[in-house]
Amino acid sequence: MEDFCKKYAILCAKGGKQNISNEYVQQARSLPKEIDPCEWLRMKYKDASTEGDSKETLKIKKAQKTLGCRPNANDY
């Protein structure tokens, strides 16, 4: 199977949302246990949207989705 995957990598490649990471995902994962990463990201999102920084809000939104903090766009 390993030789097959080397030869036909496209057929064996895992697709989807694996290894999605940005600075917000990394920071949220490195927070102390007593701090909820979803709440921390929610505060960061609120700050960025208040400042009108659309680039940062998109990064934070992606981090929320990656960490499962944003199951439904209507929840936040």
Contacts in CASP RR format, 6 or more apart in sequence:
PFRMAT RR
TARGET T0000
AUTHOR 0000-0000-0000
METHOD contacts of the structure
MODEL  1
MEDFCKKYAILCAKGGKQNISNEYVQQARSLPKEIDPCEWLRMKYKDAST
EGDSKETLKIKKAQKTLGCRPNANDY
4 11 0 8 1.000
4 12 0 8 1.000
5 11 0 8 1.000
5 12 0 8 1.000
17 65 0 8 1.000
17 66 0 8 1.000
20 62 0 8 1.000
20 66 0 8 1.000
21 66 0 8 1.000
22 59 0 8 1.000
22 62 0 8 1.000
22 63 0 8 1.000
23 59 0 8 1.000
24 41 0 8 1.000
24 44 0 8 1.000
24 59 0 8 1.000
24 60 0 8 1.000
24 62 0 8 1.000
24 63 0 8 1.000
25 62 0 8 1.000
25 63 0 8 1.000
25 66 0 8 1.000
25 67 0 8 1.000
28 37 0 8 1.000
28 40 0 8 1.000
28 41 0 8 1.000
28 63 0 8 1.000
28 67 0 8 1.000
29 37 0 8 1.000
29 67 0 8 1.000
31 37 0 8 1.000
31 40 0 8 1.000
37 67 0 8 1.000
37 69 0 8 1.000
38 64 0 8 1.000
38 67 0 8 1.000
38 68 0 8 1.000
38 69 0 8 1.000
41 60 0 8 1.000
41 63 0 8 1.000
41 64 0 8 1.000
41 67 0 8 1.000
41 69 0 8 1.000
42 64 0 8 1.000
42 69 0 8 1.000
42 76 0 8 1.000
44 56 0 8 1.000
44 60 0 8 1.000
45 57 0 8 1.000
45 60 0 8 1.000
45 61 0 8 1.000
45 64 0 8 1.000
45 76 0 8 1.000
48 56 0 8 1.000
48 57 0 8 1.000
48 60 0 8 1.000
49 57 0 8 1.000
61 70 0 8 1.000
63 69 0 8 1.000
64 70 0 8 1.000
64 76 0 8 1.000
70 76 0 8 1.000
END
